[in-house]
Amino acid sequence: MPRPARYSPSRRPAAGAALPPDGPPPSAPDAPPAGPPPSAAAPAPAPTTRRSRTEAALWSAVLVLAALLAAALWAGRQPAPQRLTQDDIDAAVLHTLQTRTLPSPTARAAAAVAPSVVRVVGFARTKKGKEVERGVGSGVVIVDRGVILTNLHVVQGMHRVQVTFADGTESPARVTGIQPQNDLAVLQAQQVPDDLQAAPLRSTQNLRPGDPVVALGFPFGIGPSVSAGVVSGLEREFDSPESGQEMRNLIQFDAAANPGNSGGPLVTMDGEVVGIVTAILNPTSARTFIGIGFAVPIENAASAVGMPPF
């Protein structure tokens, strides 16, 4: 007995599959209409601001690295600094000597002491009581409190003494000590500039005939004036025409000195005071310089102030 045929449930053919020859199978009744397939949920996009900041940071790092690389390459191309040799130093010194005018030794010596040189003026009274200028000399500051060395004959017998410092400051001064045997006087100025400088002093122990020296002062009231010469001799003697005092152990020099230079400093080329100009020798009545001047050694002058010997 033949078996009845069995049919399995129909399935939707795959896309592109051929239909059976007898046509499409009948669709199931009351099947709901096919809708669009549910799509998978799309991921949320990253915030634009965060991505922009990240990109900016990356670009900044790239630019910094590029700049560092460029600087390293540039430094590597620079030539190594030239090493300074003695020949280079000699050439620089020679160039300076050839292109610049340097001050002379005389100018340097004078400049070292000039701030300490003062003009000393003595005033006297006439019989009618009128005050008149009677003497002009020089002096040198040896203590910055206003202690000044000068010649005794510049201030002796004066009613009043006035000093003028290098900066133009004028001040009354009084005599605080004298040393007649060396024609020296010590003055104390009552008003002192704030930046007053004392002159550097030097012993005459190593002074020799022929050593160059400079005389500073106010010859005939003109100055400060500078003249240059040499030490002509040591341990000279001289009779002062002003006081009649016999003076000993003097420095003889030939730098020009005239009335008014008395009391001024005699200076070495190192700018140090070795003596106080005190007299000139002229056998005539002219009393002007003819090539012989005398100075008291600074050791004697310092003792007049009570300063310790060198």
C-alpha positions in Angstrom: 0.0 0.0 0.0 1.5 3.2 -1.0 2.5 5.8 1.7 1.1 9.2 1.5 3.7 12.0 0.7 4.9 14.2 3.5 5.9 17.8 3.1 8.3 19.7 5.4 7.6 23.3 6.2 8.8 25.6 3.4 11.8 27.9 4.1 12.6 31.2 2.4 15.2 30.7 -0.2 18.5 32.5 0.3 19.2 35.6 -1.7 20.2 34.6 -5.3 19.0 31.0 -4.9 16.9 29.7 -7.8 13.2 29.0 -7.2 11.9 25.5 -7.7 10.4 24.9 -11.0 7.0 24.7 -9.8 7.0 28.3 -8.4 7.4 29.9 -5.1 6.1 28.1 -2.2 2.9 29.5 -0.7 3.6 32.0 2.1 2.3 31.2 5.5 -1.1 32.6 6.2 -1.6 35.5 8.5 2.2 36.2 8.6 2.9 39.7 9.8 4.5 42.0 7.2 8.2 42.0 7.2 9.7 45.2 8.6 13.2 46.5 8.3 15.7 44.5 10.3 16.6 46.0 13.6 19.9 47.8 13.2 22.7 47.6 15.8 23.1 50.6 18.0 25.8 53.0 16.5 28.6 54.0 18.9 28.5 57.6 20.2 31.1 59.8 18.6 34.0 61.2 20.8 33.7 64.8 21.9 35.2 67.1 19.3 36.8 69.4 22.0 38.9 66.6 23.6 40.2 65.4 20.2 41.2 69.0 19.3 43.1 69.4 22.5 45.0 66.2 22.0 45.9 67.1 18.5 47.1 70.6 19.6 49.3 69.0 22.3 50.8 66.6 19.8 51.6 69.4 17.4 53.2 71.5 20.1 55.4 68.6 21.1 56.4 68.1 17.5 57.3 71.8 17.1 59.4 71.9 20.3 61.3 68.8 19.2 61.9 70.4 15.8 63.2 73.6 17.4 65.5 71.7 19.6 66.8 69.7 16.6 67.4 72.9 14.6 69.2 74.5 17.5 71.5 71.5 17.9 72.3 71.5 14.2 73.0 75.2 14.2 75.3 74.9 17.3 77.1 72.0 15.7 77.9 74.2 12.6 79.4 77.1 14.7 83.2 77.2 14.8 84.9 76.4 18.1 86.0 79.6 20.0 89.5 80.6 19.3 92.0 80.1 22.1 93.7 83.3 23.3 97.4 83.1 23.0 100.2 85.3 24.2 100.7 86.6 20.6 97.1 87.7 20.6 97.6 89.6 23.9 100.8 91.2 22.6 99.1 92.3 19.4 96.2 93.8 21.3 98.6 95.8 23.5 100.6 97.0 20.5 97.4 98.1 18.8 96.3 100.1 21.9 99.7 101.8 22.1 99.6 102.7 18.4 96.1 104.0 18.4 95.7 105.7 21.8 97.7 108.5 23.4 98.5 107.4 26.9 99.3 110.0 29.7 102.9 110.6 30.3 104.6 109.5 33.6 104.7 113.1 34.7 100.9 113.6 34.0 100.1 110.4 35.9 102.3 111.4 38.9 100.7 114.9 39.0 97.2 113.4 38.8 97.8 111.1 41.7 98.6 114.0 44.1 96.6 116.9 42.6 93.4 116.3 44.6 95.5 116.9 47.8 97.2 120.1 46.8 95.8 123.3 48.3 96.4 127.1 47.8 97.4 128.8 51.0 96.8 132.6 51.5 97.9 134.6 54.4 96.2 137.9 55.4 97.7 140.7 57.5 96.3 144.0 58.9 97.7 147.3 58.0 98.3 150.0 60.5 94.9 151.3 59.7 93.4 148.0 60.5 92.6 147.0 57.0 93.0 143.3 56.1 95.2 142.7 53.0 96.7 139.6 51.3 100.3 139.3 52.2 101.5 135.9 51.1 100.5 133.1 48.7 101.9 129.6 49.0 101.0 126.0 48.6 100.2 123.1 50.8 99.5 119.4 50.7 96.9 117.4 52.6 98.5 114.5 54.5 95.5 113.6 56.7 92.0 113.5 55.2 90.6 115.3 58.3 92.1 118.5 56.8 95.6 118.4 58.2 97.9 120.3 55.8 101.6 120.8 55.5 103.1 124.0 54.3 106.1 126.3 54.8 106.3 128.3 58.0 107.4 131.5 56.1 104.1 131.3 54.2 101.9 131.7 57.3 104.2 133.2 60.0 102.9 136.5 61.4 99.7 136.4 59.5 96.4 137.6 61.0 94.4 135.1 59.2 95.0 132.0 56.9 92.7 130.7 54.3 93.1 127.5 52.2 91.4 126.6 48.9 91.0 122.8 48.2 91.2 121.2 44.8 87.4 121.2 44.4 87.2 124.9 45.1 86.1 124.7 48.7 87.5 127.6 50.7 88.1 127.3 54.5 89.7 129.2 57.3 92.7 127.4 58.7 94.7 127.7 61.9 98.3 126.9 62.7 98.5 123.8 65.0 102.2 123.2 64.9 105.5 124.6 63.6 109.0 123.2 63.0 111.3 126.3 62.5 114.5 124.3 61.8 112.8 122.9 58.7 110.6 125.9 57.8 107.5 123.8 58.3 104.0 124.6 59.6 101.0 122.4 60.2 97.5 123.7 59.4 94.1 122.5 60.3 91.3 123.5 58.0 87.9 124.2 59.7 85.8 123.1 56.7 86.8 120.0 54.8 85.3 118.6 51.5 83.5 115.3 52.0 85.7 113.5 49.5 89.0 115.0 50.6 92.0 112.8 49.8 95.3 112.7 51.6 98.4 112.5 49.5 100.4 109.2 49.6 103.8 109.6 51.2 107.0 107.8 50.5 110.3 107.5 52.3 113.4 109.1 50.7 115.5 106.1 51.7 115.7 104.8 48.1 115.7 108.2 46.4 118.8 108.7 44.2 120.2 111.6 42.2 118.8 111.4 38.7 115.4 110.1 39.8 112.6 112.0 38.0 110.4 114.2 40.2 107.4 116.6 39.8 106.7 119.8 41.7 103.1 121.0 42.2 102.0 124.3 43.6 100.9 127.9 42.9 103.9 129.9 41.6 103.0 133.6 41.8 99.5 132.4 42.8 99.0 130.7 39.5 97.9 127.1 39.6 97.8 124.5 40.4 100.9 124.3 38.2 103.1 121.3 37.4 106.8 121.2 36.6 109.1 118.2 36.1 112.8 117.6 36.7 115.1 115.3 38.5 116.7 114.9 41.9 120.0 116.8 41.6 121.4 115.9 45.0 120.7 114.8 48.6 121.7 116.0 52.1 122.1 119.6 50.9 122.4 122.6 53.3 120.9 126.0 52.7 120.5 129.3 54.6 117.0 130.6 54.3 116.8 134.3 53.4 113.4 134.6 55.0 114.3 133.4 58.5 118.1 133.2 58.4 117.7 129.6 59.5 120.3 127.1 58.4 118.5 124.1 56.9 120.1 120.7 56.5 119.5 117.4 54.9 117.6 118.9 52.0 116.7 117.4 48.6 118.1 119.4 45.7 116.0 119.3 42.5 115.8 121.1 39.2 112.0 121.1 38.5 110.9 124.7 38.1 109.8 126.4 41.3 109.1 130.0 42.0 107.6 132.1 44.9 104.3 130.5 45.6 105.6 127.0 45.2 106.7 127.1 48.8 104.9 124.4 50.8 103.9 122.3 47.8 104.7 118.6 47.3 107.7 117.1 45.5 106.5 113.9 44.0 108.0 110.8 42.5 106.8 109.2 39.2 104.8 106.8 41.4 102.7 109.6 42.6 104.1 109.7 46.1 105.2 112.7 48.1 108.9 112.6 49.1 109.4 116.2 50.1 108.0 119.7 50.7 109.3 122.4 48.4 110.8 125.1 50.7 113.3 127.3 48.9 115.1 128.2 45.6 118.6 129.4 45.3 119.2 132.6 43.3 122.2 134.8 44.2 120.6 137.8 42.7 117.7 139.9 44.2 115.3 138.6 41.5 114.2 135.6 43.7 113.2 133.6 40.6 114.1 130.1 39.6 117.5 129.5 38.0 117.7 125.8 38.2 118.2 125.0 41.9 115.4 124.2 44.3 115.3 122.6 47.7 112.7 120.4 49.5 112.5 119.2 53.1 112.4 115.3 53.2 109.0 114.0 54.0 110.4 112.2 57.1 111.1 115.6 58.7 107.7 116.9 57.6 105.8 114.0 59.0 107.5 114.3 62.3 106.2 117.9 62.5 102.7 116.4 62.5 103.6 113.7 64.9 103.3 111.0 62.3 105.5 107.9 62.8 108.6 107.7 60.7 108.8 105.3 57.7 
